């Protein structure tokens, strides 16, 4: 036989509270004493209550959905960060709506409008395309990860320290020329700290270095073409030098490593490679690649913890919103593997 569905009236009768009190337990629990909350919670267990999520959303307007906006899923850093954020469901109970904007501002604005139409309670944004001032105007809590963050809360890696670690490791590898490849980033981009840390370390120890600031694209085809051109330039410019190359991420490092294997059948002694982020591809490459490891699981967990605290604060009868954005910095971990031996 079909089991009878437990209603608010059943819970009210069981606890001797009114249906209004039961409704307040689900929609505004802070309005009840802790003792009464515990009584109702125990009644839900005793009655084997199965919550009607749709009914609760309609009653409270709270969807328990968080929007996520990422640049793309091609870069292994973004796909692994998404994986780690999604895994926080067991801790915080929020579900996620995900869009990949591909660095197109008009498309990303459309996605944000769509997310807000679903009455999301907060948003995590990894894409750097939309200014933080515009994101802050959405009227919901927003946390950025590794992007410009003047007007929103954020969680970022200590990119400057990462640049120092990268240059120091390549120095230990006795390279004749240290090379950092990255995009030409504005100072407001957290990743620009890698460039400053790398350059400062090279200049401190009087190490020959070269900065190659170029856009390598966001697809495999664009990456391969750009990195193949980069490789040709390096071999022409530094034919007899031992080259220590600090790439902007592990995806690009892996593409360069594959190109070297296709040309030489191995990683030549004249190359030492180092990536950034410690995404799975750095461990899965034909030769596991050294990397400045962003603590992706820590960043994801910290971002969700920060966002959850802001979303929960808004549900209180007398919320106290943040007076200014909170910015959390996570230290990187240098991971030595075979490409810098």
C-alpha positions, 0 to 999 in steps of 0.5 A, spaced: 500 500 500 502 507 498 504 510 504 500 516 506 504 523 505 506 526 512 503 534 512 504 540 516 497 538 519 500 531 521 506 535 524 502 540 528 498 535 531 504 530 533 507 536 536 501 540 539 504 546 535 500 550 530 501 549 522 503 556 522 509 554 527 511 548 523 511 553 517 516 558 520 520 552 522 521 551 515 521 558 512 524 562 518 527 557 523 531 563 527 524 565 529 523 559 533 526 558 540 532 552 539 528 548 544 522 548 539 526 547 533 529 541 536 522 538 538 520 539 530 526 536 528 525 530 532 518 529 530 520 529 522 524 523 524 519 520 528 514 521 522 519 519 517 517 526 513 519 527 506 520 534 504 516 537 498 522 541 495 517 545 490 512 547 496 518 549 500 521 554 494 514 556 493 513 558 500 519 561 502 522 563 495 529 560 497 531 555 491 537 553 495 541 553 488 547 557 486 549 559 480 556 558 477 560 561 471 566 559 468 570 561 462 570 554 459 571 546 461 577 545 456 582 548 461 583 542 466 583 547 472 576 550 471 574 543 470 577 540 476 575 547 480 568 545 478 568 538 480 570 540 487 565 545 488 560 540 486 562 536 491 560 541 497 553 539 496 554 534 502 557 539 506 552 545 505 546 542 501 546 547 495 545 545 488 548 548 482 546 551 475 553 551 471 554 556 465 560 556 461 561 563 458 567 562 453 569 569 455 564 573 451 561 578 455 554 578 451 553 571 452 555 571 460 550 577 461 545 573 458 547 567 462 547 571 469 540 574 467 538 566 466 541 564 473 537 570 476 531 568 473 531 561 477 532 565 483 539 563 485 541 565 492 548 566 490 553 565 485 561 563 484 564 566 478 571 564 475 570 567 468 574 574 468 569 577 463 564 581 467 567 587 471 566 585 479 562 592 479 557 589 475 556 582 479 556 586 485 549 589 482 546 583 481 543 583 488 545 576 491 552 574 494 557 573 489 564 570 490 570 570 485 575 565 484 582 567 481 579 574 477 578 581 478 575 582 485 574 589 487 567 589 489 566 582 490 568 577 495 574 572 493 578 566 494 585 567 490 591 563 490 597 567 492 600 568 485 606 572 487 609 567 491 607 562 486 611 566 481 617 566 486 617 558 487 617 557 480 623 561 478 626 558 484 625 551 482 628 553 475 634 556 478 635 550 482 635 546 475 641 550 472 637 553 466 641 558 462 635 562 461 628 562 465 622 564 461 615 565 463 609 565 458 603 568 460 597 572 457 598 580 458 594 581 464 592 587 467 594 588 475 587 587 477 588 580 475 590 575 480 594 571 475 598 578 474 602 576 481 605 570 478 609 575 473 611 579 478 613 574 483 617 571 477 621 577 475 622 579 482 626 573 483 630 573 477 632 580 478 634 578 485 638 573 483 641 576 477 638 570 472 637 571 465 630 571 463 625 572 458 617 574 459 613 572 453 606 575 454 601 572 449 594 569 448 594 562 447 587 561 446 582 557 449 581 551 445 586 545 444 586 547 436 588 554 438 593 552 444 597 547 439 598 552 434 600 558 439 604 553 443 607 550 436 609 557 434 612 559 441 616 552 441 619 555 434 621 561 437 624 558 443 629 554 438 631 559 434 632 564 439 635 560 444 638 554 440 644 552 445 641 554 452 638 550 457 631 553 457 627 553 464 619 554 461 614 556 466 607 556 463 601 559 465 597 553 467 598 545 466 594 544 460 599 549 456 604 545 459 602 538 457 601 541 450 608 543 450 610 537 453 607 533 447 610 537 442 617 536 444 615 528 444 613 529 437 619 532 435 624 529 439 621 522 442 623 525 449 623 531 453 630 534 451 635 535 456 635 542 454 628 543 456 625 544 463 618 545 464 613 547 470 606 548 470 601 552 474 595 549 478 596 542 479 590 539 475 589 532 474 593 533 467 599 534 471 599 527 474 597 524 467 601 527 462 606 522 459 611 525 464 608 527 470 609 535 470 612 539 475 607 545 477 606 550 482 600 547 485 593 551 487 590 548 492 584 547 488 579 543 493 581 548 499 579 554 494 573 551 492 571 549 499 573 556 502 569 559 496 563 555 498 564 556 505 564 564 504 558 564 500 554 559 504 555 564 510 553 570 506 547 566 503 545 564 510 546 571 513 540 573 508 535 568 511 535 571 518 530 576 520 535 581 522 541 580 517 548 583 517 551 584 510 558 585 510 561 592 510 566 590 505 568 584 500 572 579 504 578 576 500 581 570 502 588 568 499 590 560 499 598 559 499 600 555 493 604 548 494 610 547 489 610 540 486 616 537 483 616 532 478 620 529 472 620 535 468 624 539 472 629 533 474 
